[in-house]
Amino acid sequence: MKKKTVILGIETSCDETAAAIIEENHGTIPNILSNVVSSQIDVHKEFGGVVPELAARSHIEKIDLIVKKAINDSGKKISEIDAIAVTAGPGLIVCLSVGLNFAKSLALSLGKPFIAVNHLEGHALSPKLTTNLKYPYLLLLISGGHTQFLSVKNLGKYKRLGTTIDDALGEAFDKTAKMIGIEFPGGPFIEKFAEKGNSKRFNLPKPILKKGGCNMSFAGLKTAVLKISKTIKNEQDKNDLAASFQNTIQEILYVKTKKAFKEFLGKNKKKNNTFVVAGGVAANKSIKKTLINLSYEEGFKPIFPPLEFCGDNAAMIAVAGLEKYKVKKFDTLNHPAKPRWPLDEKAIFLKGAGVKL
């Protein structure tokens, strides 16, 4: 019987210390033997956002325990691990370095292959943890640090169709929450406040909605929220502003995703098109409903990872590592941490003043 490959995944790109063990299941969905995530919400809550130095210190304190727990929970011995996969970027360099150095040391001591994983590729491949995802497909990556449409042609082959020219969507959610007076992390809490609000009360801007293809902008929306937030007098005002903000995001994503569908298809009007939505913001129920309905309208099959694989986790790093292991795509132990590491290396950098669309 052919041996099933076992991969240890490690993730420390931002404020989650995570480790996971997955086992190859030849020709089908891999077995997730363990998936341990230690959040740092309490560490950063009083600051209203992630403090890199505190995040790195927390990773240093926890990583040994988290990796040991992942191995123990998996029922595997450390000697049964075939390769170590770790997030090497993008992310906060002080945080990336903790996981990267730990993984290198472990790979060296065990004499096992070392695999450096792009965090964004982990999100892109995360549906492979629960579905038989086939290439090619359209990806909408919506997380705290990234918002982009990508054509996923194969492992390691990506073409960016659109991106945000300023704030990432998750960042816009967190900053809006802070302005409204909602506790950190803002995204999940805005969704709860929005449930009790009137989404039509505040007319908020939708920057570059009718230009720029499927590129997006959220800075102007955030500025409008800041102005209105200064007039908030009670809890209902807060609910209404949260609901109006979330509804505006849904409307922007509806229009921009429709444009991305057309760009992805080009002249090839083929059937069985797949649309993957991944990243932390993919957990938002209202956004999910909007994008699922649009997918069916346009003839796409929508795929969202389960909730536990939307945010940062090590299982998605392990599955990316498994895909790379299958084609013997290993890395050397001098692989650097990469704070910026786009999936489409040829894509033009579209951020900052003076961006032309």
MIVEXBA-826958 format. One record per residue (C-alpha): residue in one letter; z, y, x. Coordinates in steps of 0.1 Angstrom, whole numbers, padded with zeros to 4 digits, always signed. Layout:
// MIVEXBA-826958
AZYX/...
//
This chain:
// MIVEXBA-826958
M+0000+0000+0000/K-0010+0034+0013/K+0019+0056+0024/K+0027+0086+0003/T+0028+0118+0023/V+0062+0137+0021/I+0062+0174+0027/L+0092+0198+0032/G+0085+0233+0020/I+0105+0264+0031/E+0103+0299+0015/T+0121+0331+0028/S+0095+0358+0023/C+0117+0381+0003/D+0151+0376-0015/E+0150+0339-0024/T+0161+0312+0001/A+0143+0281-0010/A+0135+0246+0001/A+0117+0217-0017/I+0105+0182-0010/I+0073+0169-0027/E+0056+0135-0024/E+0019+0128-0026/N+0008+0108-0056/H-0026+0096-0046/G-0053+0111-0068/T-0029+0127-0092/I-0001+0153-0096/P+0025+0151-0067/N+0061+0141-0073/I+0086+0169-0070/L+0116+0152-0054/S+0137+0184-0051/N+0133+0222-0055/V+0163+0243-0045/V+0162+0281-0049/S+0191+0304-0040/S+0187+0338-0054/Q+0201+0370-0039/I+0203+0391-0071/D+0240+0398-0067/V+0235+0409-0031/H+0209+0436-0040/K+0219+0446-0076/E+0240+0476-0066/F+0211+0490-0046/G+0185+0486-0075/G+0161+0467-0052/V+0158+0444-0022/V+0174+0456+0011/P+0155+0438+0039/E+0184+0436+0064/L+0208+0422+0037/A+0182+0397+0026/A+0176+0384+0061/R+0213+0380+0067/S+0217+0360+0035/H+0187+0338+0045/I+0204+0331+0079/E+0237+0322+0062/K+0221+0299+0036/I+0189+0283+0050/D+0206+0253+0067/L+0226+0244+0036/I+0195+0249+0013/V+0173+0227+0034/K+0200+0200+0037/K+0205+0201-0001/A+0167+0197-0007/I+0166+0167+0015/N+0197+0151+0000/D+0185+0158-0036/S+0151+0142-0028/G+0166+0108-0019/K+0145+0108+0013/K+0158+0106+0049/I+0148+0135+0072/S+0128+0110+0093/E+0106+0103+0062/I+0093+0138+0061/D+0056+0139+0074/A+0053+0177+0079/I+0071+0210+0075/A+0053+0238+0056/V+0068+0273+0056/T+0058+0307+0043/A+0045+0327+0073/G+0034+0358+0053/P+0030+0381+0036/G+0065+0394+0030/L+0094+0412+0047/I+0091+0404+0084/V+0129+0401+0090/C+0130+0376+0061/L+0098+0357+0070/S+0111+0352+0106/V+0142+0333+0094/G+0123+0306+0076/L+0095+0305+0101/N+0119+0300+0131/F+0139+0274+0112/A+0108+0254+0103/K+0094+0256+0138/S+0127+0243+0153/L+0128+0215+0128/A+0091+0205+0133/L+0097+0205+0171/S+0129+0184+0169/L+0113+0159+0146/G+0080+0158+0163/K+0062+0165+0130/P+0032+0187+0122/F+0040+0224+0114/I+0020+0241+0086/A+0021+0279+0082/V+0014+0288+0045/N+0002+0320+0030/H+0027+0329+0003/L-0002+0340-0020/E-0019+0307-0015/G+0013+0290-0026/H+0011+0310-0059/A-0026+0302-0061/L-0021+0265-0058/S+0012+0263-0078/P-0004+0248-0109/K-0012+0217-0088/L+0025+0209-0091/T+0020+0201-0128/T-0018+0198-0135/N-0049+0183-0120/L-0063+0217-0111/K-0099+0216-0099/Y-0119+0242-0080/P-0134+0267-0086/Y-0112+0289-0108/L-0103+0325-0115/L-0068+0335-0104/L-0048+0365-0116/L-0019+0368-0092/I+0008+0391-0106/S+0040+0393-0086/G+0064+0419-0072/G+0042+0426-0042/H+0007+0417-0053/T-0016+0422-0083/Q-0052+0409-0078/F-0080+0389-0093/L-0094+0362-0070/S-0122+0337-0072/V-0107+0305-0058/K-0137+0285-0045/N-0118+0259-0025/L-0088+0255-0003/G-0088+0285+0020/K-0119+0300+0004/Y-0111+0331-0017/K-0130+0361-0029/R-0111+0391-0042/L-0127+0406-0074/G-0101+0433-0081/T-0067+0445-0069/T-0042+0473-0076/I-0049+0505-0057/D-0012+0514-0057/D+0018+0497-0072/A+0019+0459-0078/L+0027+0450-0114/G+0061+0435-0106/E+0069+0466-0086/A+0059+0488-0116/F+0082+0467-0138/D+0112+0470-0115/K+0107+0508-0109/T+0103+0514-0146/A+0134+0495-0153/K+0154+0516-0128/M+0141+0548-0143/I+0150+0537-0178/G+0185+0526-0167/I+0180+0489-0169/E+0197+0467-0143/F+0179+0449-0114/P+0158+0428-0114/G+0139+0449-0140/G+0111+0426-0151/P+0130+0401-0172/F+0153+0428-0186/I+0124+0451-0197/E+0111+0421-0217/K+0144+0418-0235/F+0147+0455-0243/A+0111+0456-0254/E+0118+0429-0281/K+0140+0455-0299/G+0117+0485-0294/N+0087+0502-0311/S+0057+0496-0288/K+0037+0523-0304/R+0062+0551-0301/F+0052+0565-0267/N+0015+0570-0258/L+0014+0561-0221/P-0017+0565-0198/K-0039+0536-0187/P-0052+0547-0153/I-0088+0538-0142/L-0091+0517-0174/K-0128+0525-0178/K-0138+0526-0141/G-0132+0507-0109/G-0143+0473-0123/C-0113+0450-0125/N-0093+0471-0100/M-0060+0484-0114/S-0036+0513-0110/F-0001+0516-0122/A+0013+0547-0104/G+0002+0572-0131/L+0018+0550-0158/K+0050+0549-0138/T+0050+0587-0134/A+0046+0591-0172/V+0076+0568-0177/L+0096+0589-0153/K+0090+0621-0173/I+0099+0605-0206/S+0129+0587-0192/K+0145+0621-0187/T+0145+0627-0224/I+0162+0594-0234/K+0192+0600-0255/N+0202+0565-0268/E+0197+0528-0266/Q+0168+0528-0291/D+0149+0553-0270/K+0154+0529-0241/N+0141+0500-0262/D+0111+0520-0274/L+0101+0531-0239/A+0104+0496-0225/A+0083+0482-0254/S+0057+0510-0250/F+0055+0503-0213/Q+0051+0466-0217/N+0025+0470-0245/T+0005+0494-0222/I+0005+0468-0194/Q-0008+0442-0219/E-0036+0465-0229/I-0046+0472-0193/L-0045+0435-0184/Y-0066+0427-0215/V-0094+0451-0205/K-0093+0443-0168/T-0092+0405-0173/K-0122+0407-0196/K-0141+0425-0168/A-0128+0399-0142/F-0141+0370-0164/K-0176+0386-0164/E-0175+0392-0127/F-0163+0356-0120/L-0191+0341-0141/G-0219+0363-0129/K-0251+0349-0141/N-0237+0314-0144/K-0226+0310-0180/K-0211+0276-0173/K-0185+0258-0195/N-0150+0245-0187/N-0140+0277-0168/T-0104+0278-0157/F-0082+0309-0156/V-0049+0306-0136/V-0022+0332-0140/A+0005+0329-0113/G+0034+0349-0098/G+0067+0362-0111/V+0052+0384-0139/A+0034+0353-0153/A+0068+0344-0168/N+0066+0374-0192/K+0060+0359-0227/S+0041+0389-0242/I+0017+0391-0212/K+0013+0354-0213/K+0004+0354-0250/T-0021+0382-0246/L-0039+0365-0217/I-0039+0331-0234/N-0055+0346-0265/L-0081+0364-0244/S-0089+0333-0225/Y-0097+0314-0257/E-0118+0343-0269/E-0139+0342-0237/G-0142+0304-0233/F-0117+0300-0205/K-0089+0274-0202/P-0057+0293-0194/I-0032+0277-0170/F+0003+0292-0163/P+0027+0274-0140/P+0060+0264-0156/L+0087+0290-0155/E+0105+0276-0124/F+0072+0278-0104/C+0063+0314-0114/G+0087+0332-0092/D+0091+0326-0055/N+0099+0289-0048/A+0094+0263-0020/A+0077+0237-0042/M+0045+0258-0042/I+0047+0262-0004/A+0051+0224-0001/V+0021+0218-0024/A+0000+0242-0003/G+0012+0224+0028/L+0002+0190+0012/E-0033+0203+0005/K-0036+0214+0042/Y-0021+0182+0054/K-0048+0162+0037/V-0075+0180+0057/K-0053+0180+0089/K-0051+0218+0090/F-0020+0222+0112/D-0007+0252+0131/T+0008+0258+0165/L+0044+0267+0170/N+0035+0302+0182/H+0021+0311+0148/P+0034+0347+0140/A+0050+0361+0109/K+0024+0382+0091/P+0039+0410+0069/R+0003+0416+0056/W-0019+0385+0051/P-0046+0388+0025/L-0062+0357+0011/D-0096+0373+0013/E-0097+0386+0048/K-0131+0404+0042/A-0118+0424+0013/I-0116+0462+0018/F-0080+0475+0019/L-0077+0496-0013/K-0044+0514-0011/G-0032+0550-0004/A-0046+0585-0010/G-0083+0589-0011/V-0092+0555-0024/K-0128+0556-0039/L-0137+0531-0066/
//
